[in-house]
Amino acid sequence: MSRLLAAAALLWLVGCTDQNDISTPEQEPGPAAAAASPLELSVAGGSREAHTALSGGATTVYDASPDAFSLAAPNLAGPSLARHETGDAEFEVEFTATAGSASPGLGPVFDNISCEACHEGDGRGRPPRPGEEISSLLFRSSVDGPGPHGGPNPVPGFGGQLQLRAVSGFTPEVRAAIRYTETRGRFADGTAFQLRVPQYRLTGLYAPLPAGVLISPRVAPVVFGLGLLEAVPEAEVLALADPRDRDRDGISGRPNYAWDQIRGRTLMGRFGWKANVPNLVQQTAGAYNGDMGVTSPLFPDESCAGQDPRCARHAPEVGEQTVLDVAFYTRTLGVPARRNLDEAKATAGERLFYAAGCAGCHTPTLHTGVLRGVPEVSGQVIHPYTDLLLHDMGPGLADERPDFRASGQEWRTPPLWGIGLVETVNGHTNFLHDGRARSMLEAVLWHGGEAAAARERVRGLSARERDALVTFLGSL
């Protein structure tokens, strides 16, 4: 195919959906929807410990302003605080392609120009609004078969991530647009709801994509509290796993194991939408390389290596210390405190959260061990509402793209701490891995697979109870 024809080709990728997984007006609620009101049930075990403002233990910050995600942990001081501020400055650096500038090295192909540009306010990205360019959503890419070290198999000529932008003299790998269709359903009380199903159109391809390419759209997640999650002992995470569902509760979380670029071996993954990254140094260096086209000693090859002679290996564009400082910054951001602890509606919603079974994956309480070099996050009782495990979320959310041991229907449980402040910090309420959900309740309604029973219990709630559940989530 000629380049001209390739540029004119339209590739429509239907976005991770099976509408049969979403209840429609003609479908009756499942049996769980007819259960007694969860408001009549007692608070489940473990919830009392999580009923606290101290979401991040000693790293908790009491700020509900647009700066809520960007504050240093309050137990930082002296050299640690100075290093955090150094990492903060590097996180905001905007890279350019101009030799001799303060921050050269952008691209040649890239998705954004800085860490901050995707994680605005250290918060959450979103899909573009009508008429906007894509800014904080990226497209992972692979083809069938295992890649290096058992991970996704990069697309020949494109790599593991499609790059939507390029510096002068280069061509973006692809252009992308999103359109949505609607699927409808009803709660048990007859209230209608609509969910939007994303479809992705790829055009302007610099070269033809191979047949069977696998694409996974993903928005930028929040970056606070990551050091705490890195410090949770592996044994505690594994104790939550139940891959064979021996307790027959329908929930069978399991860990992902991914390649550790630093240690040169496979370790338990913790970060990324599919828990495909084992530590924050690798996460940081990988973002520099994949998102900005900025090389480092850990990832010395340009993302466009092999596409153009100008993409040949050269001296790293950021040094090891920069990567370490930015990783330290994300390790030591404070976690927003939980709010409205004594509000009756929020407390009622908290009981609903447990009674519906949401805590089966969104584990309220974890404990940190020792994270070398970061004593501030060590030895803490935290309340992130995640188990860091993979769960089968059903065909409705599937991207059908395996990632190390994660299947095409599995996703890591995302933490819920701070979810009620996303609108304040980032100006939107888009949730899930691709931002398709326009509210917290829509996000719940997209849950399938292991979470289908919990979803059906929520569908069975009254309007008053649903409002209470959302109020509780908004307090986190």
C-alpha positions in Angstrom: 0.0 0.0 0.0 1.4 3.4 -0.9 1.9 6.0 1.8 -0.8 8.2 0.3 -3.3 5.3 0.4 -2.2 4.5 4.0 -2.8 8.1 5.0 -6.2 8.0 3.5 -7.2 4.7 5.1 -9.6 4.8 8.0 -9.2 2.2 10.8 -12.2 2.0 13.0 -11.5 0.3 16.4 -14.6 -0.5 18.4 -13.9 0.5 21.9 -13.9 -2.4 24.3 -17.5 -3.2 24.5 -20.1 -5.9 24.5 -23.5 -4.3 24.8 -25.0 -7.6 26.1 -23.0 -7.0 29.2 -25.0 -3.9 30.0 -28.6 -4.2 31.1 -31.1 -2.8 28.6 -34.6 -1.6 29.3 -36.0 -5.0 28.2 -33.8 -6.9 30.6 -34.9 -7.7 34.1 -32.6 -6.9 37.1 -30.6 -9.9 38.2 -31.6 -11.8 41.4 -29.1 -9.7 43.5 -31.2 -6.6 42.7 -34.1 -7.9 44.7 -32.1 -8.3 47.9 -33.0 -6.5 51.0 -31.8 -2.9 51.2 -28.1 -2.8 52.0 -28.9 0.1 54.4 -30.4 -2.5 56.7 -27.1 -4.4 56.8 -24.4 -3.8 59.3 -21.0 -2.3 58.4 -18.8 -5.0 57.0 -15.7 -6.1 58.8 -12.6 -3.9 58.2 -14.6 -0.8 57.4 -14.3 0.7 60.8 -10.5 0.9 60.5 -11.0 2.7 57.1 -13.5 5.2 58.6 -10.8 7.8 59.1 -9.6 11.0 57.5 -6.1 9.5 57.4 -6.3 8.0 53.9 -2.5 8.2 53.5 -1.4 7.7 57.1 1.3 10.2 58.0 1.4 11.4 54.4 -2.2 12.7 54.5 -2.8 16.3 53.5 -5.8 18.4 54.5 -6.5 20.3 51.3 -9.6 20.1 49.1 -8.6 22.9 46.7 -7.4 22.5 43.1 -3.9 21.9 44.6 -5.1 18.8 46.6 -3.1 16.3 44.5 0.1 18.4 44.3 1.2 18.8 47.9 4.3 17.2 49.4 3.6 14.7 52.1 3.6 16.6 55.4 6.2 14.3 57.0 8.9 15.3 54.5 11.6 17.7 55.8 15.1 18.8 55.1 16.9 17.0 52.2 13.9 14.8 51.5 11.7 17.9 51.0 14.4 19.6 48.9 14.6 16.5 46.7 10.8 16.4 46.3 10.9 20.0 45.1 13.6 19.1 42.6 11.5 16.3 41.3 8.5 18.6 41.1 10.4 21.1 38.9 11.6 18.2 36.6 8.0 16.9 36.4 6.9 20.3 35.0 9.8 20.7 32.5 8.5 21.1 28.9 10.8 19.4 26.4 11.6 20.9 23.1 13.3 19.7 19.9 15.7 22.6 19.8 19.4 21.9 20.3 20.9 24.1 23.0 17.6 24.8 24.7 17.2 24.1 28.4 15.2 20.9 27.7 16.0 19.4 24.3 15.2 15.9 23.3 11.5 15.9 22.6 10.4 13.2 20.1 11.0 12.9 17.3 7.6 11.3 17.7 5.7 11.8 21.0 2.3 12.2 22.7 3.0 15.2 25.0 5.7 17.6 26.0 5.9 17.1 29.8 4.8 14.9 32.7 2.5 17.7 33.9 0.9 18.1 30.5 -0.7 14.6 30.9 -1.1 14.6 34.7 -2.4 18.2 35.1 -2.3 19.1 38.8 -0.8 15.6 39.4 -4.3 14.4 38.6 -6.3 12.4 36.1 -6.5 12.8 32.3 -9.6 12.5 30.1 -10.7 11.9 26.6 -10.9 15.1 24.4 -14.0 17.1 24.3 -15.6 17.8 20.9 -13.2 19.9 18.8 -10.2 19.3 21.1 -7.0 17.5 20.3 -6.1 14.4 22.3 -3.8 15.4 25.1 -4.0 13.1 28.1 -5.1 9.8 26.5 -2.7 7.5 24.8 -2.9 4.3 22.7 -0.9 1.2 23.7 -0.3 -1.1 20.7 0.9 -4.6 20.1 0.4 -7.7 17.9 -0.3 -11.2 18.8 2.3 -13.3 20.6 4.7 -12.6 23.4 7.2 -9.8 23.2 10.5 -9.3 25.0 10.5 -10.8 28.4 6.9 -12.1 28.0 5.3 -8.6 27.6 3.2 -7.3 24.8 4.6 -7.8 21.3 5.5 -4.4 19.8 3.9 -3.5 16.4 6.6 -3.5 13.7 7.3 0.1 12.7 5.2 1.5 15.5 6.4 -0.1 18.8 4.3 -0.4 21.9 2.6 2.9 21.8 1.1 4.9 18.9 2.6 8.5 18.8 0.1 11.2 17.8 2.5 14.1 17.4 6.0 14.8 15.9 8.6 17.4 15.8 9.3 19.4 12.6 10.6 17.2 9.8 8.9 14.1 11.1 5.4 12.7 10.6 3.2 11.6 13.5 2.7 7.8 13.5 -1.1 8.2 13.4 -4.0 10.6 14.1 -6.9 9.6 16.2 -10.5 10.6 16.8 -13.2 9.3 19.1 -16.9 9.0 18.6 -19.5 7.5 21.0 -22.7 5.5 20.6 -25.2 5.1 23.4 -26.5 2.0 25.2 -29.4 2.2 27.5 -30.6 0.5 30.6 -32.7 0.9 33.7 -32.3 0.7 37.4 -34.6 -1.7 39.3 -36.8 1.3 40.3 -37.3 2.1 36.6 -34.9 5.1 36.4 -33.3 5.1 33.0 -29.5 5.4 32.4 -27.3 5.8 29.4 -23.7 4.6 28.9 -21.5 5.7 26.1 -19.5 3.2 24.0 -16.3 4.7 22.5 -15.1 3.9 19.0 -11.6 5.1 17.8 -10.8 6.1 14.3 -7.1 6.1 13.3 -6.1 8.0 10.2 -3.0 9.6 8.6 -0.9 6.4 9.3 2.7 7.0 8.3 2.8 3.3 7.3 0.2 0.6 7.1 -0.7 -1.1 10.4 -0.4 -4.9 10.3 -3.5 -7.0 10.4 -4.7 -7.9 13.8 -3.1 -5.0 15.6 -4.3 -4.7 19.2 -5.0 -1.2 20.5 -5.7 -0.1 24.1 -6.6 3.5 24.8 -5.7 4.7 28.3 -6.0 8.0 30.1 -3.4 9.3 32.5 -4.1 8.3 36.1 -3.4 10.4 39.3 0.1 10.2 40.6 -0.2 10.9 44.3 0.2 8.2 46.9 2.3 6.0 44.6 5.1 5.5 47.0 2.7 4.1 49.6 1.5 1.5 47.0 5.1 0.7 46.1 5.8 0.1 49.8 3.0 -2.5 50.4 4.7 -5.8 51.0 4.2 -8.4 48.2 3.0 -10.9 50.8 0.1 -8.6 51.8 -1.0 -8.3 48.2 -0.7 -12.0 47.6 -2.8 -12.7 50.7 -5.7 -10.9 49.0 -5.4 -13.0 45.8 -7.8 -15.9 45.1 -7.0 -16.9 41.5 -9.1 -20.1 41.8 -11.9 -18.5 43.8 -11.6 -21.0 46.6 -14.0 -19.0 48.7 -16.6 -19.1 45.9 -17.5 -15.4 46.2 -17.1 -14.9 42.5 -14.0 -12.7 42.9 -10.6 -14.2 41.9 -8.1 -11.5 41.8 -4.5 -12.4 40.9 -1.2 -10.5 40.6 0.5 -9.6 37.4 4.2 -10.3 37.0 6.1 -8.0 34.7 9.7 -7.5 33.6 11.8 -5.3 35.9 14.1 -3.4 33.7 16.4 -2.5 36.6 16.8 -5.9 38.2 16.6 -7.8 35.0 14.0 -10.3 36.2 10.3 -10.7 36.5 8.6 -9.2 39.6 5.1 -8.4 40.7 3.6 -5.5 38.9 1.9 -2.7 40.8 1.5 0.3 38.4 -0.3 1.0 35.2 -3.9 0.1 34.3 -2.9 -3.6 34.0 -0.2 -3.6 36.8 2.4 -4.1 34.1 5.2 -2.0 35.8 6.9 -3.2 39.0 8.4 0.0 40.4 8.2 3.8 40.0 11.7 4.3 38.6 10.8 2.2 35.7 7.4 3.8 35.4 9.0 7.2 35.3 11.7 6.3 32.7 9.1 4.5 30.6 6.9 7.6 30.6 9.8 9.8 29.5 10.5 7.4 26.7 7.0 6.4 25.5 5.1 9.6 26.1 7.7 12.3 25.3 10.3 10.5 23.2 13.0 11.3 25.8 15.7 8.7 26.3 17.4 7.8 29.6 20.0 5.2 30.7 17.2 2.8 31.5 15.5 3.2 28.1 18.2 4.4 25.7 16.4 3.8 22.4 14.0 6.3 20.9 10.4 5.0 20.5 10.8 5.4 16.8 14.0 3.3 16.6 14.1 1.4 13.3 11.7 3.8 11.6 14.1 6.4 10.5 18.0 6.7 10.5 17.6 9.8 12.6 16.1 7.7 15.4 19.3 5.8 15.9 20.7 5.4 19.5 22.5 8.5 20.9 23.5 9.9 24.3 20.6 9.8 26.8 18.5 13.0 26.9 17.9 12.8 30.7 20.2 11.4 33.2 19.7 8.8 35.8 19.4 11.4 38.6 16.6 13.2 36.9 14.6 9.9 36.6 15.3 9.1 40.3 14.2 12.6 41.4 10.9 12.5 39.5 10.2 9.0 40.8 10.9 10.3 44.3 8.5 13.2 43.7 5.7 10.8 42.8 6.6 8.6 45.8 6.2 11.5 48.2 3.1 13.4 47.1 0.6 13.6 49.9 -2.7 11.8 49.8 -5.9 14.0 50.3 -7.7 13.3 53.5 -11.1 11.7 53.5 -13.8 14.3 54.1 -17.3 14.5 55.6 -16.8 11.6 58.0 -19.8 12.5 60.1 -22.2 13.2 57.3 -25.2 10.9 57.6 -25.6 10.4 53.8 -21.9 9.6 53.4 -22.0 7.1 56.2 -25.1 5.4 54.7 -23.3 5.2 51.4 -20.3 3.6 53.1 -22.5 0.9 54.4 -23.9 0.4 50.9 -20.4 0.2 49.5 -19.6 -2.8 51.7 -23.0 -4.4 51.4 -22.9 -4.3 47.6 -19.5 -6.2 47.7 -17.4 -3.3 46.3 -14.8 -3.9 48.9 -14.1 -7.4 47.4 -11.8 -5.7 45.0 -11.5 -2.1 46.3 -9.8 -3.2 49.5 -10.1 -0.3 51.9 -7.0 -0.8 54.1 -3.4 -1.8 53.3 -0.2 -1.6 55.3 3.2 -0.5 54.0 6.5 -2.1 54.8 9.8 -0.5 54.3 10.6 1.3 51.1 14.3 1.8 50.9 15.3 5.5 50.8 11.8 6.7 51.5 11.1 6.3 55.3 8.2 8.8 55.0 6.0 6.1 53.3 7.2 3.2 55.4 5.2 1.7 58.2 1.9 3.3 57.4 -1.7 2.2 57.6 -3.3 3.5 54.4 -6.8 3.4 52.8 -6.4 3.4 49.0 -9.4 1.1 48.2 -7.4 -1.2 45.9 -5.9 -4.7 46.2 -3.4 -4.0 43.4 -4.6 -7.2 41.7 -6.0 -8.0 38.3 -9.7 -8.8 37.9 -11.7 -10.0 35.0 -14.1 -7.1 34.3 -16.0 -8.8 31.6 -16.3 -8.2 27.9 -17.8 -4.7 28.3 -14.5 -3.2 29.4 -12.2 -5.6 27.6 -9.4 -4.3 25.3 -8.5 -7.8 24.3 -4.8 -6.9 24.6 -2.8 -9.2 26.9 -0.1 -7.5 29.0 2.3 -9.9 30.6 0.0 -12.2 32.6 -3.0 -9.9 32.3 -5.6 -11.1 29.9 -7.6 -8.8 27.5 -10.4 -8.7 30.0 -8.4 -8.1 33.2 -7.6 -4.7 34.8 -5.8 -3.8 38.0 -8.2 -2.4 40.7 -7.7 1.4 40.6 -7.4 3.1 43.9 -10.4 5.2 44.9 -8.7 7.6 47.3 -9.1 11.2 46.1 -11.8 10.3 43.6 -14.1 12.9 45.0 -11.7 15.6 44.2 -11.0 14.8 40.5 -13.6 17.4 39.4 -12.1 20.1 41.7 -8.5 19.4 40.5 -9.1 18.4 36.9 -12.4 19.9 36.0 -14.1 16.7 34.9 -15.7 13.5 36.1 -14.4 11.0 33.5 -13.5 7.6 34.9 -12.3 4.1 33.9 -9.2 3.3 31.9 -10.3 5.3 28.8 -12.5 7.9 30.5 -15.7 6.7 28.9 -17.7 6.9 32.2 -19.0 10.5 32.8 -19.7 9.9 36.4 -18.8 7.6 39.3 -22.2 5.9 38.9 -21.6 5.3 35.2 -18.3 3.7 36.1 -20.0 1.3 38.4 -22.5 0.4 35.7 -19.7 -0.6 33.3 -18.5 -3.2 35.8 -18.9 -6.8 34.6 -17.1 -10.1 35.1 -16.1 -10.6 38.7 -17.9 -7.3 39.6 -21.2 -8.1 37.9 -22.9 -9.2 41.1 -21.8 -5.9 42.9 -23.1 -4.0 39.8 -26.5 -5.7 40.0 -26.8 -4.9 43.7 -26.2 -1.3 42.9 -28.8 -1.4 40.1 -31.2 -2.7 42.7 -30.8 0.4 44.9 -33.3 3.1 45.2 -32.5 6.6 44.0 -31.9 7.7 47.6 -29.5 4.9 48.2 -27.6 5.5 44.9 -27.2 9.1 45.9 -25.8 8.0 49.3 -23.3 5.7 47.6 -22.1 8.4 45.3 -21.8 10.8 48.3 -19.6 8.3 50.1 -17.3 7.9 47.0 -17.2 11.6 46.8 -15.9 11.8 50.4 -12.8 9.7 49.6 
